[in-house]
């Protein structure tokens, strides 16, 4: 079980999903794809290519499902501040 994981986009708990996340897994709350860069422990906007894993292929769309073999879901992927900003912008 993925008790501590939450969706990077909406914060919905992913406890009902089993690990490892598959390419087809989607958030039960917002239907966002979950095997994406923004959900990964190696995702970092402060580094080149926004990925801390040197061996990973370059992925240009960070919110689209990919085939990255380095993917590991991050428990800290959800940022409530970023979601509040996005909600306010709408």
N, C-alpha and C positions, 0 to 999 in steps of 0.2 A: 504494500500500500504506500501511497505517497501522501502521508498525513500532513506534512508541513509544506507541501507544494501548493502554490496558488497561481492562477493565471497571470501572466505578465501584463495583460491588457486590462482586465476588469477586477482582479483580485479574488475571484471565485475559487473556493477550495477544490483541489484536484484529488482529494482523498479517495474518491470512488474509482480512480484509475489505478492500474497496476504499472509497476516499473519493470523494465525500461519502457518509456513512452514510445509508441510506434509512430511512424510517419503519418498515419491516418488519425491519430488522436486529436480531438478538438475539445475546447473548453465547454463544459456543460452550461455555462452561464451566457457566454457571448459568441460561441461557435468559432472562436479564433483557433487557427492551427497552433499546435503546441511544439512540434519538432522544428523550431525556428531559432535563429540566432538570438533574438531578444529574450528567449527563455533559457539560454545556456549559461553555465558558470564562466565560460571564457569570453562572453560578450562584455566589451568595455568601450564606451564611446571615446575614451581618452587616448586610445592607441590606434596606430594605422590599421586600416581594414576593420576596425572595431572588434578585433578578435585577439586575445592574448595567446592563442595556440598557433605557433609558427608553422606547424605542419598542415593546418587546415586550409582547404581551398577557399578562394575569395568568393564570398556570397554578397551580391549587391543589394538584394532585397531582404532585409533583416526580419521581416514579418511574414515571409513566405516559407512554406515547407521546403526543406532541403534534405540532401542525402549525406550531410556531414557525419563522418565516422567519429569525430571527436565530441559530438553533442553529449552533454550531461545537463539535466535539468537543474536549475538554480532555485533554491528556496527564497532567494532575495530578488527574484526577477520583477516582482510587482512593486511599483513605486507609487504610493498613494498621492504624493505631491504632483507627479506627472499626470496622473489620472484627473486630479482636481483641476489642473491647468487645461487639460483637454476638454473636460466638461464645461468649464467656464468659457472656452473659446467657441463652443457650439451654442 
